[in-house]
Amino acid sequence: MNIRNNPILRQKLAAEYVLGTLKGGARRRFEGWMHQDADLRNIAAQWRQRLTPMTEFSGAVTPPASLWRGIERRLALRRATGWRFWLSDNLSFWRGLGMVSTGFAALLMVIVLLNQPVDAPNIAYVATLTDDKAQTALLVTADREHNALDVRVITSAQVAADKSLHLWAVPKSGNPRSLGVLASNRGSFKLADNAVSADVVVLAVTLEPKGGSPDPNGPTGPILYKGPWMKL
């Protein structure tokens, strides 16, 4: 398969690789392609940067008892009690445990992501905003169901007492639209229609005087962070 000239397929495979849904031979082939294709490695790195911050929304979930029983059954384990379990010298058990540890960790992540609380945000849009060194600084999400816009800091930013961080929606044409001023480097706002209209392609954060930009038509300070605004 030649994916070099198929940008859509390259994006799809890179996203599945980062999520862990690309399995077996397909995953090994993709890793082989990445070894020879620097651009493909960059695409995978970009997807990792976009998706990794979303794990912040994952709450703690206790795996069901059936999951443990299934693991014991597949590994042919005999249940030990008390201190005897830790004194077991069954070499095949420890080898088996090492072999499944990576896969089991991935399985737990899937369980965590799929078992969100009932009142968890229903994320419709997401943006990871990066600085001029391509380091992720902010995670912005839009929840259409609860009509909320949430901004979370990934990398702490030092802001002078007389300054504020101001969040903007940047359309394909026209002036940036104010989405809100971040108090203590974060914020939760009512989701405005102009934040998720079809012409908005980028979100940006500028450094403004205390309380936000004094210009109603747009920012007055430098851009600190920016990133693509993507519909999920």
RODO-2510 file (C-alpha; in nm, 4 decimals, decimal comma):
residues 232
     n   res          X          Y          Z
     1     m     0,0000     0,0000     0,0000
     2     n     0,1347     0,3443    -0,0940
     3     i     0,0164     0,6065     0,1535
     4     r     0,2734     0,8724     0,0654
     5     n     0,0355     1,0499    -0,1724
     6     n    -0,2785     0,9969     0,0355
     7     p    -0,2860     1,2710     0,3030
     8     i    -0,6283     1,1729     0,4395
     9     l    -0,5212     0,8119     0,4939
    10     r    -0,1949     0,9274     0,6529
    11     q    -0,3882     1,1375     0,9052
    12     k    -0,6332     0,8539     0,9767
    13     l    -0,3633     0,5925     1,0349
    14     a    -0,1574     0,8279     1,2508
    15     a    -0,4596     0,9044     1,4701
    16     e    -0,5417     0,5345     1,5087
    17     y    -0,1772     0,4583     1,5877
    18     v    -0,1711     0,7160     1,8686
    19     l    -0,5080     0,5995     2,0054
    20     g    -0,3847     0,2393     2,0049
    21     t    -0,6629     0,1101     1,7795
    22     l    -0,4177     0,0194     1,5024
    23     k    -0,3313    -0,3414     1,5807
    24     g    -0,1148    -0,6344     1,4719
    25     g     0,0401    -0,6310     1,1287
    26     a    -0,1171    -0,2955     1,0414
    27     r     0,0544    -0,1330     1,3381
    28     r     0,3899    -0,2914     1,2511
    29     r     0,3608    -0,1741     0,8906
    30     f     0,2803     0,1788     1,0047
    31     e     0,5837     0,1804     1,2351
    32     g     0,7942     0,0660     0,9412
    33     w     0,6617     0,3528     0,7290
    34     m     0,7332     0,6015     1,0080
    35     h     1,0907     0,4763     1,0296
    36     q     1,1437     0,5860     0,6695
    37     d     0,9133     0,8895     0,6572
    38     a     0,9948     1,1940     0,8732
    39     d     0,6731     1,3709     0,7732
    40     l     0,4668     1,0717     0,8901
    41     r     0,6496     1,0795     1,2241
    42     n     0,5602     1,4470     1,2563
    43     i     0,1931     1,3743     1,1821
    44     a     0,1871     1,1068     1,4537
    45     a     0,3566     1,3476     1,6971
    46     q     0,0936     1,6125     1,6215
    47     w    -0,1885     1,3669     1,6921
    48     r    -0,0194     1,2641     2,0166
    49     q     0,0007     1,6288     2,1176
    50     r    -0,3689     1,6810     2,0375
    51     l    -0,5030     1,3694     2,2071
    52     t    -0,2845     1,3310     2,5144
    53     p    -0,4288     1,6360     2,6977
    54     m    -0,7799     1,4879     2,6634
    55     t    -0,6916     1,2197     2,9190
    56     e    -0,7279     1,4992     3,1763
    57     f    -1,1044     1,4509     3,1453
    58     s    -1,0805     1,0830     3,2397
    59     g    -1,2096     1,0044     3,5859
    60     a    -1,1022     0,7097     3,8001
    61     v    -1,2897     0,3896     3,7122
    62     t    -1,2608     0,0582     3,8961
    63     p    -1,2331    -0,2315     3,6489
    64     p    -1,5202    -0,4785     3,6869
    65     a    -1,4560    -0,8111     3,8607
    66     s    -1,5282    -0,9927     3,5334
    67     l    -1,2193    -0,8286     3,3806
    68     w    -0,9918    -0,9724     3,6491
    69     r    -1,1532    -1,3142     3,6175
    70     g    -1,1026    -1,3064     3,2422
    71     i    -0,7326    -1,2272     3,2837
    72     e    -0,6901    -1,5084     3,5355
    73     r    -0,8668    -1,7513     3,3051
    74     r    -0,6580    -1,6607     2,9990
    75     l    -0,3331    -1,6869     3,1979
    76     a    -0,4431    -2,0099     3,3689
    77     l    -0,3739    -1,8602     3,7106
    78     r    -0,4663    -2,0264     4,0357
    79     r    -0,5902    -1,7761     4,2920
    80     a    -0,3515    -1,7550     4,5892
    81     t    -0,4494    -1,6145     4,9265
    82     g    -0,2711    -1,3818     5,1663
    83     w     0,1086    -1,3766     5,1715
    84     r     0,1381    -1,6985     4,9624
    85     f     0,0623    -1,5029     4,6469
    86     w     0,3779    -1,2932     4,6883
    87     l     0,5913    -1,5977     4,7632
    88     s     0,4867    -1,7759     4,4447
    89     d     0,7844    -1,9043     4,2458
    90     n     0,5734    -1,9867     3,9394
    91     l     0,8029    -1,8532     3,6656
    92     s     0,5403    -1,8947     3,3935
    93     f     0,3082    -1,6653     3,5871
    94     w     0,5590    -1,3801     3,6044
    95     r     0,6486    -1,4236     3,2368
    96     g     0,2818    -1,4166     3,1435
    97     l     0,2195    -1,1105     3,3560
    98     g     0,5026    -0,9254     3,1832
    99     m     0,3675    -1,0147     2,8395
   100     v     0,0183    -0,8814     2,9061
   101     s     0,1111    -0,5740     3,1100
   102     t     0,1300    -0,3384     2,8117
   103     g    -0,1929    -0,4625     2,6566
   104     f    -0,3704    -0,4526     2,9920
   105     a    -0,2670    -0,0908     3,0480
   106     a    -0,4137     0,0010     2,7108
   107     l    -0,7331    -0,1874     2,7978
   108     l    -0,7690     0,0040     3,1224
   109     m    -0,7319     0,3327     2,9354
   110     v    -1,0171     0,2332     2,7029
   111     i    -1,2334     0,1435     3,0036
   112     v    -1,1601     0,4811     3,1643
   113     l    -1,2447     0,6755     2,8496
   114     l    -1,5663     0,4849     2,7821
   115     n    -1,7001     0,4967     3,1377
   116     q    -1,7322     0,8695     3,1914
   117     p    -1,9677     1,0026     3,4615
   118     v    -2,3187     1,0844     3,3459
   119     d    -2,2597     1,4568     3,3900
   120     a    -1,9222     1,4528     3,2115
   121     p    -1,8702     1,7140     2,9396
   122     n    -1,9967     1,6224     2,5943
   123     i    -1,7020     1,7568     2,3979
   124     a    -1,7918     1,8818     2,0500
   125     y    -1,4860     2,0958     1,9706
   126     v    -1,1293     2,0869     2,0981
   127     a    -0,8104     2,2867     2,0515
   128     t    -0,4630     2,2431     2,1939
   129     l    -0,2921     2,5797     2,2005
   130     t     0,0851     2,5822     2,1734
   131     d     0,3532     2,8420     2,2280
   132     d     0,6199     2,9534     1,9807
   133     k     0,8233     2,6429     2,0696
   134     a     0,5330     2,4115     1,9788
   135     q     0,4835     2,3162     2,3439
   136     t     0,1220     2,2543     2,4489
   137     a     0,0122     2,5232     2,6929
   138     l    -0,3693     2,5257     2,6986
   139     l    -0,6524     2,2853     2,6281
   140     v    -0,9802     2,4415     2,5132
   141     t    -1,3014     2,2424     2,4772
   142     a    -1,6571     2,3288     2,3756
   143     d    -1,9509     2,1416     2,5252
   144     r    -2,2562     2,2038     2,3048
   145     e    -2,4888     2,0034     2,5316
   146     h    -2,4112     2,2163     2,8380
   147     n    -2,3414     2,5308     2,6332
   148     a    -1,9987     2,5720     2,7970
   149     l    -1,6490     2,6660     2,6899
   150     d    -1,3680     2,5444     2,9166
   151     v    -1,0000     2,6410     2,9198
   152     r    -0,7421     2,4400     3,1121
   153     v    -0,3734     2,5108     3,1581
   154     i    -0,1363     2,2289     3,0650
   155     t     0,1843     2,4257     3,1124
   156     s     0,1771     2,6957     3,3793
   157     a     0,2158     3,0458     3,2421
   158     q     0,3501     3,3323     3,4485
   159     v     0,1417     3,6448     3,3952
   160     a     0,2250     3,9816     3,5487
   161     a    -0,0251     4,1259     3,7955
   162     d    -0,1170     4,4062     3,5563
   163     k    -0,1780     4,1710     3,2618
   164     s    -0,4474     3,9219     3,1548
   165     l    -0,4707     3,6357     2,9090
   166     h    -0,7464     3,6953     2,6531
   167     l    -0,8961     3,4112     2,4453
   168     w    -1,0016     3,4735     2,0835
   169     a    -1,1771     3,2892     1,8028
   170     v    -0,9981     3,3649     1,4760
   171     p    -1,2200     3,3408     1,1633
   172     k    -1,0996     3,2888     0,8077
   173     s    -1,1655     3,6573     0,7450
   174     g    -1,2506     3,9549     0,9595
   175     n    -1,1480     4,0517     1,3123
   176     p    -1,0823     3,8009     1,5933
   177     r    -1,3814     3,7514     1,8265
   178     s    -1,3421     3,7743     2,2019
   179     l    -1,4348     3,4556     2,3896
   180     g    -1,3346     3,5716     2,7348
   181     v    -1,0574     3,6801     2,9697
   182     l    -0,8840     3,4046     3,1660
   183     a    -0,8797     3,4575     3,5400
   184     s    -0,5876     3,2782     3,7095
   185     n    -0,4836     3,1478     3,3660
   186     r    -0,8020     2,9479     3,3155
   187     g    -1,1698     3,0045     3,2565
   188     s    -1,5162     2,8640     3,1995
   189     f    -1,7484     3,0645     2,9785
   190     k    -2,0880     3,0442     2,8185
   191     l    -2,0416     2,9024     2,4701
   192     a    -2,1137     3,1761     2,2193
   193     d    -2,2374     3,0876     1,8712
   194     n    -1,9510     3,2801     1,7151
   195     a    -1,7036     3,0446     1,8846
   196     v    -1,8179     2,7411     1,6878
   197     s    -1,9351     2,8934     1,3600
   198     a    -1,8027     2,7304     1,0444
   199     d    -1,5594     3,0125     0,9653
   200     v    -1,3607     2,9798     1,2911
   201     v    -1,0431     2,7841     1,2230
   202     v    -0,8024     2,8915     1,4986
   203     l    -0,8135     2,9881     1,8654
   204     a    -0,5530     3,2226     2,0075
   205     v    -0,4556     3,3743     2,3409
   206     t    -0,3012     3,7189     2,3635
   207     l    -0,1369     3,9055     2,6483
   208     e    -0,3461     4,2128     2,7256
   209     p    -0,3774     4,4811     2,9934
   210     k    -0,5571     4,3749     3,3113
   211     g    -0,9178     4,2878     3,2277
   212     g    -0,8603     4,2165     2,8590
   213     s    -0,8094     4,4038     2,5359
   214     p    -0,9255     4,7671     2,5501
   215     d    -1,0025     4,7517     2,1776
   216     p    -1,3515     4,6087     2,1049
   217     n    -1,2386     4,5198     1,7512
   218     g    -0,9599     4,2816     1,8480
   219     p    -0,6426     4,2158     2,0460
   220     t    -0,3803     4,4783     2,1224
   221     g    -0,1089     4,2565     2,2701
   222     p     0,1164     3,9800     2,1376
   223     i    -0,0085     3,6294     2,0604
   224     l     0,1199     3,3843     2,3231
   225     y    -0,0615     3,0663     2,2211
   226     k    -0,2586     2,9444     1,9228
   227     g    -0,3962     2,6227     1,7784
   228     p    -0,6486     2,4790     1,5309
   229     w    -1,0130     2,4609     1,6448
   230     m    -1,1360     2,1135     1,5507
   231     k    -1,4837     1,9651     1,5494
   232     l    -1,4978     1,6124     1,6889
***
